[in-house]
Amino acid sequence: MSDAPPTELRAVLEQERDDLRRQLNELGFGDGGGLEYDSNFADTSQVTAERGEAEALASKLQATLDDVERALKKMDDGSYGTCENCGKTIAPGRLEAMPAARFCIDCASKR
């Protein structure tokens, strides 16, 4: 586990979770919804390109949110700071840099 107090790391993760949820809502992907387009609007290549970009960004944000929520659950069940691949402790510096890290640096570098 990290040298930082668990409450400090939890606060960082909770803030990141809130920020990610806000960004997803701003993109129109909050609470399980997707983007809605006016059905009367001509589906031009520009609209299609913008929709694709928004969906790609939302997908990345959702994946990051999933990692953050997983880290918070691991804090609750006592498994936070343990590599999901090899079971070793994740270095404190790695957790400081990436509080939602799922893997130790050795396992992450093999992915």
N, C-alpha and C positions, 0 to 999 in steps of 0.2 A: 504494500500500500504506500501511497505517496507520503512525503514528509509534511505536506500541506494538511492542515486540519480537514478531516472529512467534510465538515460543515462548509468549509470554504470551497472545496471542489464541488460539493452538492449545489452550492449557490451559483457557481459558474455554469454547471450543467443545466440548472433550472432556468437561468437567464438565457442560455443558448436555446433551450427548448422553446421558451416564450418568443424569442426573436425569430426562430424558424417557423413557428406557427403563424406569426404575424406576416412574415414574408409570403408564406403559402396563401394566406387569406388575401393579401394584396394582389397576388397573381390570379386569384379566383379559384384556388384549389383547396380552400379550407373546408374542414369538416366533411371530407369525403367527396366534395363536389369537384366538378371539372369546369373548365371554361365554357361559358355559354356565348354563342354568337347569334346575332340576329338572323333568323332563317330567311329573311327577305333580302339580306345583303348578299351581293354577288360574291361567290367564293373565289376571289382572285388569287393569283400566285403570291401576292404580298400578304394577304390574310393567312394563307396556308403556311407561308414561311414563318410569320409571326407566331402562329399557333404552335408550330413545331418547336420554335425556340422556347416558348413559354412552357410547353410540356416537358422539354428536356431539362430546363432549369428546375421546374417543379419536381421532377423525378429525382434530381440530385439533392434538392432540399429535403425531400421526403426520406431519402436514404440516410442523410445525415441526422434527421430527426429520429429515425428508427434507432440509430446507433446511440444517440443521446438518451433516449428513453430506455434502451437496453442497459446502459450504464447506470441510470438511476435505479432500475430494478435490481441490478447487481449490488448496488449499495444497500438496498433494503434487505436482500437475502444473504449478505455477507460475503459474496464472491467477487466483489469489486477489486480490481488490481491483480486478478489472476488471468493469465493467458488462456484464451479459449481453445488454443491448439495443443500446447504442450503442458499446460497446468502450472507453469512456473510463475513466479511473481513478476509483474510488469515493473520495470525500473521507475522509481519515483520521478525522475526527470522526464520520462516519456509521458507519465500521467499529468505532470504539470503542463507540458506542452500540448498534449492531446487528452483531456480528461475522459473522452469517450473511447479511448483506445481499447480494442478488443484483444490485441495480440502483443506479445513482447516484441522487441525490435528484431530478434533473430527470426521469429516466425513471420513477422510482417515483411521482412526483406525477401523471404522465399515466395511470397504471393505474387 
